Amino acid sequence: MDPMTKMWLSLIAMLIMGLSVFLITFARSKTKGLLKAVLSILAFVIMLVGLLGGVVSIM
């Protein structure tokens, strides 16, 4: 993978992780009950996608 592609992939991974942080913060401060659980699980899955993107950009 060329360096420019790695740069874009790592940038996208950081943005995805930032989105998951925003989502978990929103879920814990503004929601209750089942919606809170669903948003928290969704944020966790999004964080895993960001982690995988970051790992791929390193290799």
Stockholm file with secondary structure:
# STOCKHOLM 1.0

chainA/1-59         MDPMTKMWLSLIAMLIMGLSVFLITFARSKTKGLLKAVLSILAFVIMLVGLLGGVVSIM
#=GR chainA/1-59 SS CCHHHHHHHHHHHHHHHHHHHHHHHHHHHHCCHHHHHHHHHHHHHHHHHHHHHHHHHHC
#=GC SS_cons        CCHHHHHHHHHHHHHHHHHHHHHHHHHHHHCCHHHHHHHHHHHHHHHHHHHHHHHHHHC
//
